[in-house]
Structure formats: C-alpha cells, structure tokens
Amino acid sequence: MAPHMSAQAQTTRRGWNLSSSTPRARAARTLARGNARTHGAVGQRRLRALASRQTRRHSDTTSLVAARSSTTSIAQTSSESSDDSGESRSSTEAEAHTHWRNVAILVAGVMLTVNMHRSAFSSVAMVLQKDYAITTSQMGLLHSAQLWGYGAGQIPSGILADKIGGPLILFAGAFMWSVCTAFFPHVASWTNPFISMVILRILFGFFSAVALPATTATTSQVVPLARRATTISLIYASFNMGTVVGMAATPALTVTGGWSKSFELYGSIGMVWSAAALIFLFVTKAGMQKRLPKENAKANRGSRIQNTWKQLTSMSRGSILQILGLLWSHSVIGFGYFVLLSWVPTFLSSQVGMSSPRMLGLLSAVPFLTTAVLACFVGNIADYLIVKRKWAVSATRRLMMVFSTLGPALGLAMLAMTPTQATFAPLYALIALTVSMGFQAFNYPGFHAYVQDVAGPSGNAGLLLSVTNTGGVIFGAVGNLLTGVMVEKTGTFASVFWSSSALYVLSFFVWCTIMTGEELK
C-alpha cells in the first residue's frame, strides 16, 4: 500500500484538477490505472473516490464563479437602471420647473389685460357722460353693471377652474372678455346706446369673472409652495400694471384717435395673447399633469369636485367661521378697490381740478403703479419669513393683512379730508391715493395666499376664492351705485371715503380675531 499512498499524496499535493476534460485529469487517471493494476481492486476504488471528490469540488467552484458573475451583471444592470431612473426623474423635475414658470408668465399677461380693459372704461367715463348725456348716477349704474356679470360668474368659474384646470378656464375667458372690449365702441353707436352699453358691460363682467378664481386655482395646482407668495404677488403686480397702462395710455389715445381706438387696440391685444396662451396650453396638455411639482400632486388629484353644495354645507363650525371672515375681508377689499378703480379719474377731475386728460391719466395711474412695484417685493418678504426665518405661515399671513387693512384705512381717511380748494390739493390727493392703493399690495401674500393655505390639498382653492370674491363683487357693485348717488346729491366724495376707511378698520379686527390659519374641514 505504501507506493499507492505515496502516489495519492503526490497527486493531492500537486493539486491536480481531476475534471475529465483537462490534461491533468487524464494523467491522474493513467497513474491511477497503473497503481490499480499493481495494488489491486481496493486501491482502484480509493482512487476513483478521490477523483469523484475532486470532480465535485471543481464543479462547485465553477458554479460559484458563475453565480458571482451573474450577481455582478445583475448589479451592474440595476445600477444602470437606477441611473436611468434618476436621469428620468431629473428630466421630469426640470420640465416641471420650466412648466410652472411658463404658465405663471402667461397668467400674468392675461391678468394685465383684464385691468387694462377695466381701467379704459374708467378713463373715458367723463367723455362718455358728455357724448351720450349720461348722468353721474347712470355712470354709477354702468360701473356696477360690469360687477353684476362679474358676480354671477364667480362660483361657476371657481368650480370649473378646480374641475377642468385653472389655465384653460382663464385663457378661454380672457379671449371672450377681450372680444367684448373690442366690440364695445360699436355697441355704443346703436339706437339705445345706454342700454346697449349696460348689456355689454354685464357680458364683459361675466367673462372676466374667471380672472381671480382661475388664477388662484392655477397657482394652487401648479406653483410650488415655497414660491407661491412670490408668484402670486408678481402675477398681481402685472394685474395692477394693467391699470397703470390703461389709465396712462387711454387719455392720450382718446385725444389722438378717439376713445373707441383704445378699446379696439386693448381688445386686440387681449385676443392675441389669450389665443397664444391657449395654443401653448393645448400643445403641452398631454404632459401637464406629469409636470406638476410633487407637493401639488395630491392637490391636483383632489381637484375633481363631487357635490359642491354638500361640501360647503357640511363644514365644521370653525371652518364656516373662517369662511365668513374671508367673505367679509374680501368684501371690504372689493368695496375699496372697485370704488377707487372706477372713480379715481372722476374724483381728480371734478374735485381736485385736474383738467388735462394726459396729466389726469398719469396721476390716476401712479397709485396703481405703486401697488405693482410693492407687490414685487412683499411676496419675497413673506416667502423669506416662512422659508428662511421659519415663521409660522399663519403668522406671516396675519402680518401681511395688518398692513393691507390699516394702510388703506389711513389713506382713505386722508382722501376724505382732501383740501379741494387748496393749490396743493392735487399733490395731497395723489399722496393719499398712493397710500390707499400701495398697501393693497400686501393682500397678495396675505389674503390670497391665505385662501390657498386653508383650502389645503382638497383642490378647492378656486372655488373658495370665488365664494369670497362674490362678496367682494357685491360690495363693489353696491359701492359704485352708492358712490354715484351720494356724489350726485352731496357733490363730494368725502362720505364715500370715510365709509370705506371704517370698513377696513373693521376688517382688521375680524382678521385678528377669527382667522386661525387652520385648514378648512
């Protein structure tokens, strides 16, 4: 057995691979057969067992290597897939970043046109009164007629904006109100111009009712929360710039080409811009939902309203109280804003003695220009307090509303005390108007952002604003009617301005006591 064991030890020591397919294995079998002949059947069986063990060991090693190779391949494939997924996510986020900014720009342009069209009528009010023998109270009726249609379209606009999408409703409405503006001079030449103007003013108001609810729905659905106050403020800065353009340019256009040319020009601009916005929307419509920022996706999914009236009537007591507070605040905003928007040119002309149409237009535009400029900054301030200084959102909104209620109250009180006979009356009135309108800029990161905050992820921000804005429209319509009647009877705007100032003070107390910042339930 000694020679056989020596051969086995030598074979094992050299580590020959006994797989049947290698030269070493064939040599080992040859040696084993030789030893088997020499040492008999027992040695042959032992060598076969050794060869079998070595073969199994080689097979296991080969399987392990193959398994490791397979695992490495899978890991590489998984890594590549992960990289592709990451790139896809990055691409989607980049598209979302670009998309909401593009939509915001288009919305800002549309909001510019609506106030440009509104202020054009205010700028030519004195001319219309002279050309068509319209009394001051009848002019108040024409101003309020636009608000009748505006109020009637508020809640339908909010529901459609939440259900279908804010951008589509806004851009379609913009096209229609632009048609009404361009067509207005032709209606004024009909057999009964006053009735015709009232009807078209109602239609203009109805189509322009989409402006605020659809804008609120759009920013709620598309704009990231961290950029919401800034974006809202910039959109409403453009909104007020429309007033600046309308009041500054309309008198000059009226002098050179007649008041009808300004309406036709403004209407054409609105139609072209809104048509371009609709084309953009339909081109990008397929990817719109995918491009929404992550934190707004839930709000978008919940934007389909089921049984709206049931939602409104099944709210908790605290939520109903908040809605009443918002309704009151927006009513006061509407009263003050629409009275000033409609009557500032008339006030400066009849009470302060501004006779030059060009100068009258420029001075009327300055307060709204101040609002637009301030709006560009106050939104950034609100976002800074929330994001950088870690202020509570409700505390930030409340601070903004302190300025947006007490500031206009001060300015309107100053207007009520305007020394109309003094030589410095125009400058005094301009300062008071600038204070009144300038502080309105704080409404955008205050009131309007608050509405979206408390609406939460339900997707009903557009509906909520349409409900509160209905109150603002009703107060605005009543304010315009009362202004026309009171000015015709008293010959002064003082009582109108004092009343509006008192309403703003009440709004301050309502905001500080009722508005908690909690989501509506």
JODA-V653915 format. One record per helix or strand of 3 or more residues. SS is the DSSP state (helix for helix, strand for strand). FROM is the first residue (numbers start at 1). LEN is the number of residues. If there is no record, write none. Layout:
SS	FROM	LEN
SS	FROM	LEN
//
This chain:
helix	2	13
helix	23	17
helix	41	83
helix	125	8
helix	136	17
helix	154	11
helix	166	22
helix	193	16
helix	210	13
helix	225	33
helix	259	25
helix	285	7
helix	294	8
helix	308	6
helix	317	34
helix	357	31
helix	393	24
helix	425	34
helix	461	30
helix	494	21
//
